[in-house]
């Protein structure tokens, strides 16, 4: 059995628009399905917050590619943990606009992500996963 992880990162979009987002999602869904990765991307003009889950080697390789992708600025790994169950087992890449119950753009600009704990990030994605069911 391959070790499975969940990894959450945040970044700031470079050139955020629908066409750019749709391109990212199309590529992510194709590559993730091929590589056994599932997850969710929360997105808005000032923030990408993504959870990737699957085989450790595949998830870490995908994160490395994202960190080098010029469509992402200020990429920060927020947490990584071993898991036995997926949070988004049926989603090669669920996408969702950032909701009002998350941080505002002003809060993000003032460092809310840097003050958040791994549990805070898990709670956000757990809520999204519960909505998806």
BAVO-625920 format. One line per field, with one value per residue (C-alpha): x, y, z. Coordinates in nm, 2 decimals, m for minus. Layout:
N
u: (X_...)
v: (Y_...)
w: (Z_...)
END
This chain:
133
u: (0.00_0.14_0.16_m0.12_m0.10_m0.30_m0.12_m0.27_m0.10_m0.20_m0.08_m0.18_m0.30_m0.11_m0.35_m0.67_m0.96_m1.21_m1.00_m0.69_m0.88_m1.05_m0.71_m0.58_m0.88_m0.88_m0.51_m0.55_m0.84_m0.67_m0.34_m0.49_m0.71_m0.40_m0.19_m0.45_m0.47_m0.80_m0.87_m1.03_m0.93_m1.08_m1.02_m1.08_m0.89_m0.65_m0.63_m0.58_m0.62_m0.58_m0.60_m0.43_m0.45_m0.32_0.00_0.28_0.52_0.25_0.12_0.46_0.55_0.23_0.30_0.65_0.51_0.26_0.54_0.73_0.41_0.42_0.04_0.10_0.28_0.38_0.32_0.33_0.28_0.04_0.03_0.10_m0.01_m0.04_m0.40_m0.58_m0.90_m0.96_m1.17_m1.26_m1.26_m1.49_m1.33_m1.02_m1.04_m1.34_m1.34_m1.52_m1.53_m1.39_m1.69_m1.79_m1.72_m1.36_m1.12_m1.19_m0.94_m0.84_m0.78_m0.57_m0.37_m0.32_m0.17_m0.47_m0.32_0.00_m0.19_m0.41_m0.34_m0.34_m0.67_m0.82_m0.73_m0.86_m1.19_m1.24_m1.19_m1.40_m1.69_m1.64_m1.63_m1.95_m2.13_m2.01_m2.18)
v: (0.00_0.33_0.60_0.85_1.22_1.53_1.85_2.20_2.50_2.86_3.09_3.42_3.40_3.58_3.70_3.56_3.53_3.27_3.15_3.11_2.92_2.70_2.61_2.52_2.31_2.12_2.03_1.95_1.71_1.53_1.49_1.42_1.14_0.99_1.01_0.90_1.25_1.40_1.72_2.07_2.42_2.72_3.02_3.39_3.69_3.71_3.35_2.99_2.75_2.39_2.05_1.76_1.40_1.07_0.88_1.08_1.07_1.19_1.46_1.60_1.60_1.79_2.04_2.09_2.16_2.41_2.59_2.64_2.74_3.11_3.14_3.10_3.36_3.33_2.95_2.84_2.48_2.51_2.15_1.80_1.49_1.11_1.00_0.67_0.82_1.08_1.38_1.42_1.06_1.14_1.47_1.47_1.85_2.01_2.39_2.63_3.01_3.13_3.18_3.45_3.22_3.22_3.51_3.83_3.97_4.23_3.96_3.76_4.08_4.13_3.78_3.56_3.26_3.29_3.29_2.99_2.65_2.32_2.25_2.57_2.47_2.12_2.26_2.47_2.17_1.94_2.19_2.20_1.81_1.79_2.03_1.81_1.50)
w: (0.00_m0.11_0.16_0.11_0.21_0.21_0.13_0.15_m0.01_m0.07_m0.35_m0.51_m0.87_m1.14_m1.41_m1.26_m1.50_m1.61_m1.90_m1.68_m1.41_m1.67_m1.81_m1.47_m1.39_m1.72_m1.68_m1.31_m1.37_m1.65_m1.47_m1.13_m1.27_m1.44_m1.12_m0.86_m0.70_m0.58_m0.41_m0.42_m0.53_m0.36_m0.58_m0.61_m0.75_m0.46_m0.34_m0.44_m0.15_m0.26_m0.10_m0.29_m0.17_m0.30_m0.32_m0.15_m0.44_m0.69_m0.46_m0.38_m0.75_m0.83_m0.56_m0.69_m1.04_m0.89_m0.70_m1.03_m1.23_m1.32_m1.27_m0.90_m0.68_m0.32_m0.31_0.06_0.18_0.47_0.59_0.48_0.67_0.63_0.58_0.53_0.38_0.11_0.18_m0.19_m0.32_m0.62_m0.73_m0.96_m0.87_m0.72_m0.77_m0.56_m0.52_m0.19_0.04_0.28_0.58_0.48_0.51_0.34_0.08_0.35_0.61_0.36_0.29_0.66_0.71_0.81_0.63_0.82_1.15_1.06_1.20_1.00_1.17_1.04_0.68_0.73_0.87_0.55_0.32_0.54_0.51_0.14_0.12_0.33_0.08_m0.21_m0.08)
END
